[in-house]
Amino acid sequence: NENLGKAGALIVAHDNVRVRMSSDQFIASMKRTVPAAPAVALPVVTFDSRTTFHINGDAIRGVHVPHAHTDGDSLVQFTTANVIHMGDTYFSAGYPYVDLSSGGSFDGLLAAHAKALELGNDATRYIPGHGPVTGKAELAAYRAMVAEIVDKVRAGIAAGQSVDQIVAAKPTAAHDAKWGAGFIKPDVLVRTIHTSLTARPAAAHKH
């Protein structure tokens, strides 16, 4: 953002993004602190639930998806081009990363996937934050995979199993060959899902 801001770009984001970028943020899963961004990197236009730009004959819609990867995520839909940019709510080549310290949750992530599928059609191209561009069928399959693993972890919690017992049961086993070689490893995914399901997401900032 800083380089784009210095170049004169108009930076737009959800309200929570500006608030989080304005102060140091400790990311527990990475055990590191991200320092506050310089003023030139901050969004100068922010929105609550949705916004629309009319540029080059296209209506470009920003749609906030709460408590997904973080509490500041938005889907960006290019309606004429029929493209939806999903940012880090979608890792098309590996297991998802949910930043619980920044207000993310797996229930919110699945809701974001559902919203993206609702907004698109069979010809829509979905741009992930990481991985190759995909179509609707691939996103639907990805969401089903994540939902299956979340449901297995949820069932383990309901049965009174500890997080170590749930990890040992390997609820990701059927998917590890395809999805487990990425940034998020299977055991890390399961532990993060467990924490997400047993704790409230970090509070969204007031704005």
Phi and psi restraints in degrees (value plus and minus 20) as a CYANA .aco file:
   2 GLU   PHI     -79.6   -39.6
   2 GLU   PSI     -67.0   -27.0
   3 ASN   PHI     -85.2   -45.2
   3 ASN   PSI     -59.0   -19.0
   4 LEU   PHI     -85.6   -45.6
   4 LEU   PSI     -61.1   -21.1
   5 GLY   PHI     -82.1   -42.1
   5 GLY   PSI     -62.1   -22.1
   6 LYS   PHI     -84.6   -44.6
   6 LYS   PSI     -48.6    -8.6
   7 ALA   PHI    -101.8   -61.8
   7 ALA   PSI     -23.1    16.9
   8 GLY   PHI      76.9   116.9
   8 GLY   PSI     -10.5    29.5
   9 ALA   PHI     -88.2   -48.2
   9 ALA   PSI     124.9   164.9
  10 LEU   PHI    -104.7   -64.7
  10 LEU   PSI      92.5   132.5
  11 ILE   PHI    -114.6   -74.6
  11 ILE   PSI     104.1   144.1
  12 VAL   PHI    -143.0  -103.0
  12 VAL   PSI     117.7   157.7
  13 ALA   PHI    -180.5  -140.5
  13 ALA   PSI     152.3   192.3
  14 HIS   PHI     -85.2   -45.2
  14 HIS   PSI     133.5   173.5
  15 ASP   PHI     -70.0   -30.0
  15 ASP   PSI     -64.3   -24.3
  16 ASN   PHI     -84.6   -44.6
  16 ASN   PSI     -47.3    -7.3
  17 VAL   PHI     -84.0   -44.0
  17 VAL   PSI     -65.6   -25.6
  18 ARG   PHI     -82.9   -42.9
  18 ARG   PSI     -62.2   -22.2
  19 VAL   PHI     -82.9   -42.9
  19 VAL   PSI     -66.4   -26.4
  20 ARG   PHI     -86.8   -46.8
  20 ARG   PSI     -59.7   -19.7
  21 MET   PHI     -89.1   -49.1
  21 MET   PSI     -38.4     1.6
  22 SER   PHI    -101.4   -61.4
  22 SER   PSI     -28.5    11.5
  23 SER   PHI    -159.6  -119.6
  23 SER   PSI     141.2   181.2
  24 ASP   PHI     -80.2   -40.2
  24 ASP   PSI     119.4   159.4
  25 GLN   PHI    -146.0  -106.0
  25 GLN   PSI     103.0   143.0
  26 PHE   PHI    -110.6   -70.6
  26 PHE   PSI     101.2   141.2
  27 ILE   PHI    -119.2   -79.2
  27 ILE   PSI      82.0   122.0
  28 ALA   PHI     -80.8   -40.8
  28 ALA   PSI     -60.3   -20.3
  29 SER   PHI     -85.3   -45.3
  29 SER   PSI     -45.0    -5.0
  30 MET   PHI    -124.7   -84.7
  30 MET   PSI     -24.6    15.4
  31 LYS   PHI      32.8    72.8
  31 LYS   PSI      25.4    65.4
  32 ARG   PHI    -168.4  -128.4
  32 ARG   PSI     137.7   177.7
  33 THR   PHI    -124.6   -84.6
  33 THR   PSI     108.8   148.8
  34 VAL   PHI    -113.4   -73.4
  34 VAL   PSI      97.7   137.7
  35 PRO   PHI     -88.5   -48.5
  35 PRO   PSI     137.6   177.6
  36 ALA   PHI     -76.4   -36.4
  36 ALA   PSI     123.2   163.2
  37 ALA   PHI     -98.8   -58.8
  37 ALA   PSI     131.1   171.1
  38 PRO   PHI     -85.6   -45.6
  38 PRO   PSI     137.1   177.1
  39 ALA   PHI     -75.7   -35.7
  39 ALA   PSI     -56.2   -16.2
  40 VAL   PHI     -87.1   -47.1
  40 VAL   PSI     -38.9     1.1
  41 ALA   PHI    -109.6   -69.6
  41 ALA   PSI     -31.8     8.2
  42 LEU   PHI     -95.4   -55.4
  42 LEU   PSI     126.7   166.7
  43 PRO   PHI     -79.4   -39.4
  43 PRO   PSI     116.6   156.6
  44 VAL   PHI    -121.8   -81.8
  44 VAL   PSI     -35.0     5.0
  45 VAL   PHI    -144.2  -104.2
  45 VAL   PSI     104.8   144.8
  46 THR   PHI    -146.5  -106.5
  46 THR   PSI     139.0   179.0
  47 PHE   PHI    -160.7  -120.7
  47 PHE   PSI     143.3   183.3
  48 ASP   PHI    -112.4   -72.4
  48 ASP   PSI     -86.2   -46.2
  49 SER   PHI    -131.9   -91.9
  49 SER   PSI     -58.7   -18.7
  50 ARG   PHI    -180.5  -140.5
  50 ARG   PSI     139.3   179.3
  51 THR   PHI    -171.8  -131.8
  51 THR   PSI     140.7   180.7
  52 THR   PHI    -157.1  -117.1
  52 THR   PSI     115.5   155.5
  53 PHE   PHI    -132.4   -92.4
  53 PHE   PSI     123.0   163.0
  54 HIS   PHI    -134.8   -94.8
  54 HIS   PSI      80.6   120.6
  55 ILE   PHI    -157.4  -117.4
  55 ILE   PSI     114.3   154.3
  56 ASN   PHI      32.0    72.0
  56 ASN   PSI      18.6    58.6
  57 GLY   PHI      56.4    96.4
  57 GLY   PSI     -12.9    27.1
  58 ASP   PHI    -137.0   -97.0
  58 ASP   PSI     125.3   165.3
  59 ALA   PHI    -117.3   -77.3
  59 ALA   PSI      95.2   135.2
  60 ILE   PHI    -126.4   -86.4
  60 ILE   PSI      94.7   134.7
  61 ARG   PHI    -125.8   -85.8
  61 ARG   PSI     112.2   152.2
  62 GLY   PHI    -122.6   -82.6
  62 GLY   PSI     103.6   143.6
  63 VAL   PHI    -143.3  -103.3
  63 VAL   PSI      94.8   134.8
  64 HIS   PHI     -89.2   -49.2
  64 HIS   PSI     114.8   154.8
  65 VAL   PHI    -140.0  -100.0
  65 VAL   PSI      84.2   124.2
  66 PRO   PHI     -91.2   -51.2
  66 PRO   PSI     126.3   166.3
  67 HIS   PHI      27.7    67.7
  67 HIS   PSI      32.6    72.6
  68 ALA   PHI    -124.0   -84.0
  68 ALA   PSI    -126.9   -86.9
  69 HIS   PHI     -84.9   -44.9
  69 HIS   PSI     -61.2   -21.2
  70 THR   PHI    -160.9  -120.9
  70 THR   PSI    -186.6  -146.6
  71 ASP   PHI    -114.9   -74.9
  71 ASP   PSI      -9.8    30.2
  72 GLY   PHI    -143.6  -103.6
  72 GLY   PSI      -4.6    35.4
  73 ASP   PHI     -95.1   -55.1
  73 ASP   PSI     129.3   169.3
  74 SER   PHI    -160.1  -120.1
  74 SER   PSI     125.2   165.2
  75 LEU   PHI    -108.4   -68.4
  75 LEU   PSI     118.0   158.0
  76 VAL   PHI    -135.1   -95.1
  76 VAL   PSI      92.7   132.7
  77 GLN   PHI    -126.8   -86.8
  77 GLN   PSI      99.5   139.5
  78 PHE   PHI    -112.2   -72.2
  78 PHE   PSI      80.0   120.0
  79 THR   PHI     -88.7   -48.7
  79 THR   PSI     -60.9   -20.9
  80 THR   PHI     -92.8   -52.8
  80 THR   PSI     -63.0   -23.0
  81 ALA   PHI     -93.0   -53.0
  81 ALA   PSI     -36.4     3.6
  82 ASN   PHI      40.7    80.7
  82 ASN   PSI      31.5    71.5
  83 VAL   PHI    -149.0  -109.0
  83 VAL   PSI     118.6   158.6
  84 ILE   PHI    -144.4  -104.4
  84 ILE   PSI      98.8   138.8
  85 HIS   PHI    -110.8   -70.8
  85 HIS   PSI     103.9   143.9
  86 MET   PHI    -124.4   -84.4
  86 MET   PSI     -24.5    15.5
  87 GLY   PHI      35.5    75.5
  87 GLY   PSI    -168.0  -128.0
  88 ASP   PHI    -100.9   -60.9
  88 ASP   PSI     -10.0    30.0
  89 THR   PHI     -94.2   -54.2
  89 THR   PSI     -28.5    11.5
  90 TYR   PHI    -158.8  -118.8
  90 TYR   PSI      95.9   135.9
  91 PHE   PHI    -128.8   -88.8
  91 PHE   PSI      78.0   118.0
  92 SER   PHI     -97.2   -57.2
  92 SER   PSI     -25.1    14.9
  93 ALA   PHI    -141.6  -101.6
  93 ALA   PSI      -7.8    32.2
  94 GLY   PHI    -189.0  -149.0
  94 GLY   PSI     156.8   196.8
  95 TYR   PHI     -82.7   -42.7
  95 TYR   PSI     131.7   171.7
  96 PRO   PHI     -93.3   -53.3
  96 PRO   PSI     134.1   174.1
  97 TYR   PHI    -132.3   -92.3
  97 TYR   PSI      98.3   138.3
  98 VAL   PHI    -131.6   -91.6
  98 VAL   PSI     102.1   142.1
  99 ASP   PHI    -110.2   -70.2
  99 ASP   PSI      72.1   112.1
 100 LEU   PHI     -83.7   -43.7
 100 LEU   PSI     -53.1   -13.1
 101 SER   PHI     -84.9   -44.9
 101 SER   PSI     -44.2    -4.2
 102 SER   PHI    -125.3   -85.3
 102 SER   PSI       2.4    42.4
 103 GLY   PHI      69.3   109.3
 103 GLY   PSI      -8.9    31.1
 104 GLY   PHI     -99.2   -59.2
 104 GLY   PSI     143.2   183.2
 105 SER   PHI    -177.9  -137.9
 105 SER   PSI     134.9   174.9
 106 PHE   PHI     -94.9   -54.9
 106 PHE   PSI     -53.5   -13.5
 107 ASP   PHI     -82.8   -42.8
 107 ASP   PSI     -60.2   -20.2
 108 GLY   PHI     -87.7   -47.7
 108 GLY   PSI     -56.6   -16.6
 109 LEU   PHI     -82.9   -42.9
 109 LEU   PSI     -65.2   -25.2
 110 LEU   PHI     -84.1   -44.1
 110 LEU   PSI     -56.2   -16.2
 111 ALA   PHI     -85.9   -45.9
 111 ALA   PSI     -56.8   -16.8
 112 ALA   PHI     -84.5   -44.5
 112 ALA   PSI     -62.3   -22.3
 113 HIS   PHI     -81.3   -41.3
 113 HIS   PSI     -63.1   -23.1
 114 ALA   PHI     -82.4   -42.4
 114 ALA   PSI     -60.2   -20.2
 115 LYS   PHI     -85.0   -45.0
 115 LYS   PSI     -62.5   -22.5
 116 ALA   PHI     -83.0   -43.0
 116 ALA   PSI     -60.0   -20.0
 117 LEU   PHI     -85.9   -45.9
 117 LEU   PSI     -58.7   -18.7
 118 GLU   PHI     -84.1   -44.1
 118 GLU   PSI     -59.1   -19.1
 119 LEU   PHI     -92.9   -52.9
 119 LEU   PSI     -46.3    -6.3
 120 GLY   PHI    -118.1   -78.1
 120 GLY   PSI    -195.9  -155.9
 121 ASN   PHI    -162.4  -122.4
 121 ASN   PSI    -193.2  -153.2
 122 ASP   PHI     -86.4   -46.4
 122 ASP   PSI     -35.0     5.0
 123 ALA   PHI    -120.4   -80.4
 123 ALA   PSI     -23.2    16.8
 124 THR   PHI     -88.7   -48.7
 124 THR   PSI     120.4   160.4
 125 ARG   PHI    -122.1   -82.1
 125 ARG   PSI     110.8   150.8
 126 TYR   PHI    -128.4   -88.4
 126 TYR   PSI     101.5   141.5
 127 ILE   PHI    -117.7   -77.7
 127 ILE   PSI      98.8   138.8
 128 PRO   PHI    -106.4   -66.4
 128 PRO   PSI     148.1   188.1
 129 GLY   PHI     -91.2   -51.2
 129 GLY   PSI     -49.9    -9.9
 130 HIS   PHI    -162.7  -122.7
 130 HIS   PSI     116.7   156.7
 131 GLY   PHI      83.4   123.4
 131 GLY   PSI     155.5   195.5
 132 PRO   PHI     -94.4   -54.4
 132 PRO   PSI     136.6   176.6
 133 VAL   PHI     -83.4   -43.4
 133 VAL   PSI     122.3   162.3
 134 THR   PHI    -152.0  -112.0
 134 THR   PSI     156.5   196.5
 135 GLY   PHI    -119.9   -79.9
 135 GLY   PSI    -194.1  -154.1
 136 LYS   PHI     -87.2   -47.2
 136 LYS   PSI     -60.1   -20.1
 137 ALA   PHI     -81.4   -41.4
 137 ALA   PSI     -59.8   -19.8
 138 GLU   PHI     -86.9   -46.9
 138 GLU   PSI     -60.6   -20.6
 139 LEU   PHI     -85.0   -45.0
 139 LEU   PSI     -61.7   -21.7
 140 ALA   PHI     -81.9   -41.9
 140 ALA   PSI     -60.7   -20.7
 141 ALA   PHI     -86.9   -46.9
 141 ALA   PSI     -58.4   -18.4
 142 TYR   PHI     -83.8   -43.8
 142 TYR   PSI     -65.5   -25.5
 143 ARG   PHI     -81.5   -41.5
 143 ARG   PSI     -61.7   -21.7
 144 ALA   PHI     -81.9   -41.9
 144 ALA   PSI     -58.8   -18.8
 145 MET   PHI     -83.3   -43.3
 145 MET   PSI     -68.3   -28.3
 146 VAL   PHI     -82.9   -42.9
 146 VAL   PSI     -63.7   -23.7
 147 ALA   PHI     -81.8   -41.8
 147 ALA   PSI     -58.6   -18.6
 148 GLU   PHI     -81.6   -41.6
 148 GLU   PSI     -65.1   -25.1
 149 ILE   PHI     -87.3   -47.3
 149 ILE   PSI     -62.9   -22.9
 150 VAL   PHI     -79.5   -39.5
 150 VAL   PSI     -63.1   -23.1
 151 ASP   PHI     -83.3   -43.3
 151 ASP   PSI     -57.5   -17.5
 152 LYS   PHI     -86.6   -46.6
 152 LYS   PSI     -61.4   -21.4
 153 VAL   PHI     -86.0   -46.0
 153 VAL   PSI     -61.6   -21.6
 154 ARG   PHI     -80.8   -40.8
 154 ARG   PSI     -60.3   -20.3
 155 ALA   PHI     -85.7   -45.7
 155 ALA   PSI     -58.5   -18.5
 156 GLY   PHI     -83.5   -43.5
 156 GLY   PSI     -61.6   -21.6
 157 ILE   PHI     -81.8   -41.8
 157 ILE   PSI     -65.4   -25.4
 158 ALA   PHI     -83.0   -43.0
 158 ALA   PSI     -48.7    -8.7
 159 ALA   PHI    -104.3   -64.3
 159 ALA   PSI     -19.1    20.9
 160 GLY   PHI      63.8   103.8
 160 GLY   PSI      -5.3    34.7
 161 GLN   PHI     -96.3   -56.3
 161 GLN   PSI     127.9   167.9
 162 SER   PHI     -97.1   -57.1
 162 SER   PSI     145.9   185.9
 163 VAL   PHI     -81.8   -41.8
 163 VAL   PSI     -57.3   -17.3
 164 ASP   PHI     -85.1   -45.1
 164 ASP   PSI     -57.7   -17.7
 165 GLN   PHI     -86.2   -46.2
 165 GLN   PSI     -59.5   -19.5
 166 ILE   PHI     -86.8   -46.8
 166 ILE   PSI     -62.9   -22.9
 167 VAL   PHI     -80.0   -40.0
 167 VAL   PSI     -63.6   -23.6
 168 ALA   PHI     -83.8   -43.8
 168 ALA   PSI     -46.8    -6.8
 169 ALA   PHI     -94.7   -54.7
 169 ALA   PSI     -30.1     9.9
 170 LYS   PHI      33.2    73.2
 170 LYS   PSI      43.1    83.1
 171 PRO   PHI     -87.1   -47.1
 171 PRO   PSI     -31.4     8.6
 172 THR   PHI    -115.2   -75.2
 172 THR   PSI     -22.2    17.8
 173 ALA   PHI     -71.6   -31.6
 173 ALA   PSI     -59.7   -19.7
 174 ALA   PHI     -88.2   -48.2
 174 ALA   PSI     -34.2     5.8
 175 HIS   PHI    -138.2   -98.2
 175 HIS   PSI     -25.9    14.1
 176 ASP   PHI     -82.5   -42.5
 176 ASP   PSI     -56.9   -16.9
 177 ALA   PHI     -80.9   -40.9
 177 ALA   PSI     -56.5   -16.5
 178 LYS   PHI    -108.1   -68.1
 178 LYS   PSI     -58.2   -18.2
 179 TRP   PHI    -135.3   -95.3
 179 TRP   PSI     -30.6     9.4
 180 GLY   PHI    -105.1   -65.1
 180 GLY   PSI     -21.2    18.8
 181 ALA   PHI    -114.3   -74.3
 181 ALA   PSI     -17.5    22.5
 182 GLY   PHI    -103.9   -63.9
 182 GLY   PSI    -180.2  -140.2
 183 PHE   PHI     -80.2   -40.2
 183 PHE   PSI     -60.6   -20.6
 184 ILE   PHI    -119.2   -79.2
 184 ILE   PSI      98.2   138.2
 185 LYS   PHI    -103.7   -63.7
 185 LYS   PSI     137.9   177.9
 186 PRO   PHI     -73.3   -33.3
 186 PRO   PSI     -68.9   -28.9
 187 ASP   PHI     -85.3   -45.3
 187 ASP   PSI     -57.2   -17.2
 188 VAL   PHI     -83.9   -43.9
 188 VAL   PSI     -62.4   -22.4
 189 LEU   PHI     -78.6   -38.6
 189 LEU   PSI     -68.2   -28.2
 190 VAL   PHI     -82.9   -42.9
 190 VAL   PSI     -63.3   -23.3
 191 ARG   PHI     -85.3   -45.3
 191 ARG   PSI     -57.5   -17.5
 192 THR   PHI     -88.2   -48.2
 192 THR   PSI     -60.8   -20.8
 193 ILE   PHI     -80.7   -40.7
 193 ILE   PSI     -64.5   -24.5
 194 HIS   PHI     -77.9   -37.9
 194 HIS   PSI     -66.9   -26.9
 195 THR   PHI     -83.2   -43.2
 195 THR   PSI     -61.6   -21.6
 196 SER   PHI     -81.2   -41.2
 196 SER   PSI     -58.4   -18.4
 197 LEU   PHI    -101.1   -61.1
 197 LEU   PSI     -37.1     2.9
 198 THR   PHI    -131.1   -91.1
 198 THR   PSI     -18.1    21.9
 199 ALA   PHI    -158.5  -118.5
 199 ALA   PSI     132.3   172.3
 200 ARG   PHI     -89.2   -49.2
 200 ARG   PSI     124.0   164.0
 201 PRO   PHI     -85.0   -45.0
 201 PRO   PSI     132.7   172.7
 202 ALA   PHI     -74.4   -34.4
 202 ALA   PSI     115.6   155.6
 203 ALA   PHI     -79.4   -39.4
 203 ALA   PSI     116.4   156.4
 204 ALA   PHI     -87.3   -47.3
 204 ALA   PSI     127.6   167.6
 205 HIS   PHI     -94.0   -54.0
 205 HIS   PSI     130.0   170.0
 206 LYS   PHI     -94.2   -54.2
 206 LYS   PSI     127.3   167.3
